Amino acid sequence: MPDKDAEQDGDLRIIDESGEDYLFPAEYFVLAELPDEAARLLISSFAA
């Protein structure tokens, strides 16, 4: 989830499957670019 304040501190805001959000150091993650269709499917699976 985009969070400018968290990014300035080197953190990422992550939302888990229950809808709760947490801050983690960005270095814990590797960001991956997904094809548009894959991103849509992933997002829609959480909206269900």
N, C-alpha and C positions, 0 to 999 in steps of 0.2 A: 504494500500500500504506500503510495507516495507520501512522504513526510519530510518536508524541507528542514525542519529543526533537527530531526533525527539524523538526516544525511549530513548536516553540518558537524555533528558529533561523531560521524563515522559509523552510524547505526542504520539498521533497516527495521521497519515496522512490518511484522509478519502476522498474518491472520490465519489461525488454525481452522480445522474443519468444524469446530463448534461455534466459530464466529468471534472468538476472543482474539485480541491482538496483543502482541508482545514486542519489545525492542531487543534486538540482538546485534552484536558487532557485525558489521558488513563483511568482515574477513572470514566469517564462518560459512559464507555462501559463495557459490559461483552462479552469476546471473546468466541465464540462457535465453537467447532469442528463439521464439517459436514461430513457425509458419502461422499465418493468420487463422487458418481453419483449425489448427490444433489449439491455439489460444482461445478461440470461440468455444470449442468443445469443452475445454477445461473449465472455463468460466461458467458455462451453462450447467456443468455437472454440479457446481457448488450452489447454483441458484435453485436447483430442484428441491 
